[in-house]
Amino acid sequence: MYLAISGNIGSGKSTLTALLSERYGLAPVYEAVDTNPDLQDFYADMRRYSFHSQVFFLSKRLEQHLTLVNGAAGAIQDRTVFEDANIFARNLFETGQMDARDWETYLGLYQGILPALRTPDLLLHIDAGLPTLRSRIAKRGRDYEQTIPDAYLTGLNRLYDEWVAAYGHSPVIRVPGDEIDFVADPGGFTWICERIEALGFGVPLLR
């Protein structure tokens, strides 16, 4: 299967990707956060670096799909290309951090590459409110993330709610990230696995 994990910054996507990758023997595909040369500058000056940063992520997502996802027997991806456009780039445009010309250029690139990309067999979305996001962002300690405005995170959450509600490429499992700590609580991770397997994916739980 091709399983995709979606969710806001600090929701726990990368951690859940690693756990499910090990559980089901899926090749993990992580977001290219640490290799984005514009990311730290972006958080310091969103308007100036919004287009550069989003195009970098889009190009890396295309590269990942063509080399790691499209032909893979089993893969799990930390964040989808759909989120790049419908959540992050859209939020920057709607809040005035990306101008209309750059948004139209970005959207044209996104729509152009979309037909070449495999769509997920199952989407796992982590819902998490602002206090949970702030707590997890603080714990992982990336300096440039500590000053992300609350309004930016809440704006992303609003767009995530709209996007997940309209998502139609595959079945969706919504994980209540404020209530379930799938890292510290084995029962929380089991809850997720049971719902994946109830849809016919993965393998039977080892009890």
Phi, psi and omega in degrees: 000160171247107182255132179244142178247124179240159179157163183291171176300125178085006182284341179109018183301311184296320178296314180293324175302314180296317181295315182286329175300314179291320183298316188249005178068037180261142178288122181280137177235109187261152177295141185277058183290311187287347180256002179281112185289346183258357191293314180296319177295324180299314181291338177277330182210082187299318184297319183289322188252007184300311183294315181301312183295317182291324177293323176300311180298321180296318180294321178291324179295319177298314179300316179297316180298314185290329185258332188239338188251309190306318183256008185282142176290324179209123181216152175228128188245132176275101182077142183254163176295332179298322180292323179307313185274309190281343180248295191286306180294320179298318179299319179295319178294314184293334180264006177082011180271349174227128183283166187298323181294316178294321179299315180295322178295314179299314182298323177296320177297313180300311182293331179290323183271343187304317181298340182274356188255137176292138177266150183296150171279335181206135176250130175249114182250131179261114174274131179209131179280173185303314180300320178295315179299314181299318180298315182286325175297319179296320184294323183278345163073024174283118187304316186290345179273343187292338182256012176300126182296145176302322182298326178295314181293319180291327175296319176296318179299320178299314180291325176299315179301316180294318184292313181295322180298328182261356185295131183226013183282337185194172170300154181232134170248122178261122182262120178285088188294339177284337185255330184250121174257092186285355175269306185278335185247108178304329179295327178293318178293320177299320178304316179294313182298321180298322181285327174296314184287332177295336178269003176092013179255163176074203182232162179303144178297141173269116185250000000 
